[in-house]
Amino acid sequence: MTGRPPSDGATPVVSAFYDRFPYPGDPVQDGSPPGYNWRWSIEDVHSFCRGERPPSTKGLRILDAGCGTGVSTDYLAHLNPGAEILAVDISPGALAVARERLERSGAHQQAHVRLQERSLLDLAAEGPFEHINSVGVLHHLADPLAGLQALAPLLAAGGILHLFLYADAGRWEIHRIQRALSLLGAGGDAAGLRLGRALLAELPEENRLRLRHEQRWGIDTAPDPNFADMYLHPQETSYDLHRLWDFLSAAGLCFLGFSNPEQWDLAKVLQGELLHKAQRLPQRERWLLMEALDPEISHFEFFVSNQDLSPLEWSDDASLLLAKPRRSRCLWGWPGKRLLDRNMAPLDLSDDQLALLQAMEGNAGECLSLSDLPLDWNPDRRCVVVRQLLACGALSLARESETT
């Protein structure tokens, strides 16, 4: 960016802020990253949004637009072997951490990764990408819509863009702390950080802002960069659902759904007659109802595309038997019957589910169709078990005609 005017009005101040506080503040360590995030696994994302995975991740083009210290890039590399990844950020300080992270984790042995100091607004010649990850970035632009309109043309036809944007309701207390610190003259530097921590430590113990911070955000903001990002950031926008959908529509993008659907389950807050009435509402009204009832929603994480994708449902047994299943890379504890699923929730496999996954593992190199897996089962049994595993995200399917 040297010698060129910034593409966004907030770029210089935001870049300087992240040079002081490289974010996210996850420690750099040797070896592959801990755990996983299925939203960075292209096979899992496409299975969620389209009902089927791509034939292979090798050669798929991924953009990490606003990679920060490289946490997301690291996972993208390890969860999508053979992919081509372009990771960009405006902060040289954050990118220095990202380079060290990727070197020490072995990410470059998993995928072809380019790290570059660039704005997401200046990538017109780089597309198309089958997948774009832009988590916690657009809401820090002076003009978030310009950022989204810059990303949209970079998507390949039917490609998927994963976004994370702040939500109004769940940031009620955060916004007030931000305003208080601004009035007290706390800037985005070490002195501001000291004042911010002092404020939250010195408020009365029963103060709602202090309680909320300690109960909800205390662990997340233990690293200084994370505290600064939450309370001292110089540029931030948040949304409600109506403004979010208008925002996406202005960029010509189709909303595919939330990438944390469990957050939007009305059964968490309603039961009986009220739940029955709520479940009869159109989908968007159900989401609006949940937004109204759950003040804990502090962000929106969701998938969009340039096409209104209709996921395959695999309701036809004949098609299902020809499909080629593959175990998700986002299962913790495999091999075994007691696992953590893609959301790190307990997943206890039945004997049949374990047997099917083991049969797939034994023939992973051949990627056999469901009907060809070496199991002494009839077709009905195969279909029942693979649908169970598909429903819990333990595997993905590819159509026979699209695999090699």
GIWO-V502865 format. One record per backbone hydrogen bond with DSSP energy under -1.0 kcal/mol. CO is the residue of the C=O (numbers start at 1). NH is the residue of the N-H. E is the energy in kcal/mol with one decimal. If there is no record, write none. Layout:
<<CO,NH,E> <CO,NH,E>>
//
This chain:
<<1,4,-2.0> <8,11,-1.8> <10,14,-2.7> <11,15,-3.0> <12,16,-2.2> <13,17,-1.9> <14,18,-2.3> <15,19,-1.6> <16,20,-1.7> <17,21,-2.2> <23,69,-1.2> <37,40,-2.6> <38,41,-1.8> <41,45,-2.8> <42,46,-2.7> <43,47,-1.9> <44,48,-2.2> <45,49,-2.7> <46,50,-2.9> <50,312,-2.7> <57,60,-1.8> <60,84,-3.3> <61,130,-1.5> <61,131,-1.6> <62,86,-2.6> <63,133,-3.3> <64,66,-1.2> <64,88,-2.2> <67,70,-2.0> <70,74,-2.4> <71,75,-1.8> <72,76,-2.7> <73,77,-2.2> <74,78,-2.1> <75,79,-2.7> <80,83,-2.0> <82,59,-2.9> <83,112,-2.5> <84,62,-2.9> <85,114,-2.8> <86,64,-3.0> <87,116,-2.6> <88,66,-2.0> <88,67,-2.4> <91,95,-2.2> <92,96,-1.9> <93,97,-1.3> <94,98,-2.2> <95,99,-2.7> <96,100,-1.7> <97,101,-2.7> <98,102,-2.6> <99,103,-2.1> <100,104,-2.5> <101,105,-1.9> <102,107,-1.5> <104,31,-2.1> <106,109,-1.3> <107,110,-1.4> <107,111,-2.0> <110,82,-3.0> <112,85,-3.3> <114,87,-3.3> <116,89,-1.6> <116,118,-1.3> <119,122,-1.9> <123,126,-2.3> <129,156,-2.8> <130,160,-2.0> <131,63,-2.2> <132,162,-2.9> <133,65,-2.3> <134,164,-1.0> <137,140,-2.4> <138,141,-1.8> <139,237,-1.1> <143,147,-1.4> <144,148,-2.3> <145,149,-2.9> <146,150,-1.1> <147,151,-1.6> <148,152,-2.5> <151,154,-1.7> <152,155,-1.4> <154,129,-2.5> <156,159,-3.0> <160,132,-2.2> <161,304,-2.2> <162,134,-2.5> <163,302,-2.2> <164,136,-1.4> <165,300,-3.3> <166,239,-1.9> <168,171,-1.5> <169,172,-1.3> <171,175,-2.8> <172,176,-1.4> <173,177,-2.3> <174,178,-2.6> <175,179,-2.2> <176,180,-2.5> <177,181,-2.6> <178,182,-2.1> <179,183,-2.4> <180,184,-1.7> <181,186,-2.9> <182,185,-1.4> <187,189,-1.7> <189,193,-2.4> <190,194,-2.2> <191,195,-2.2> <192,196,-2.6> <193,197,-2.3> <194,198,-2.1> <195,199,-2.6> <196,200,-1.8> <197,201,-1.5> <198,202,-2.0> <199,203,-1.6> <204,207,-2.1> <207,211,-2.9> <208,212,-2.5> <209,213,-2.2> <210,214,-2.8> <211,215,-2.8> <212,216,-2.6> <213,217,-1.3> <213,218,-1.5> <217,221,-2.3> <219,222,-1.5> <223,227,-2.0> <224,228,-2.8> <225,229,-2.3> <226,230,-1.7> <227,231,-2.5> <228,232,-2.4> <239,168,-2.8> <240,244,-2.4> <241,245,-2.7> <242,246,-2.0> <243,247,-2.2> <244,248,-2.2> <245,249,-2.4> <246,250,-2.1> <248,251,-1.0> <248,253,-2.1> <249,252,-1.8> <254,305,-1.7> <257,303,-2.6> <260,263,-2.2> <261,264,-1.4> <262,265,-1.1> <265,268,-2.1> <266,269,-1.6> <266,270,-2.1> <271,275,-1.1> <272,276,-2.4> <273,277,-2.6> <274,278,-2.4> <275,279,-2.5> <278,281,-1.5> <282,286,-1.9> <283,287,-2.1> <284,288,-2.3> <285,289,-2.3> <286,290,-2.2> <287,291,-2.4> <288,292,-1.9> <289,293,-1.8> <290,294,-2.0> <294,297,-1.4> <296,298,-1.0> <297,170,-2.0> <298,167,-2.1> <300,165,-2.6> <301,259,-1.9> <302,163,-2.6> <303,256,-2.7> <303,257,-1.0> <304,161,-2.8> <305,254,-3.4> <307,309,-1.5> <316,320,-2.2> <317,321,-2.5> <321,371,-2.5> <323,370,-2.5> <324,398,-1.1> <326,396,-2.3> <332,340,-2.2> <337,349,-3.2> <339,347,-3.0> <340,332,-2.2> <341,344,-2.3> <345,341,-3.3> <347,339,-3.2> <350,354,-2.5> <351,355,-2.3> <352,356,-2.4> <353,357,-2.1> <354,358,-2.5> <355,359,-2.2> <356,360,-2.1> <357,361,-2.3> <358,362,-2.2> <361,364,-1.4> <363,367,-1.6> <373,375,-2.3> <375,377,-1.9> <378,382,-1.8> <379,383,-2.4> <380,384,-2.3> <381,385,-2.1> <382,386,-2.4> <383,387,-2.0> <384,388,-1.7> <385,389,-2.1> <386,390,-2.1> <387,391,-2.3> <388,392,-1.3> <389,394,-2.2> <390,393,-1.2> <394,328,-2.7> <396,326,-2.1> <397,53,-2.6> <398,324,-2.8> <399,402,-1.7> <400,403,-1.4>>
//
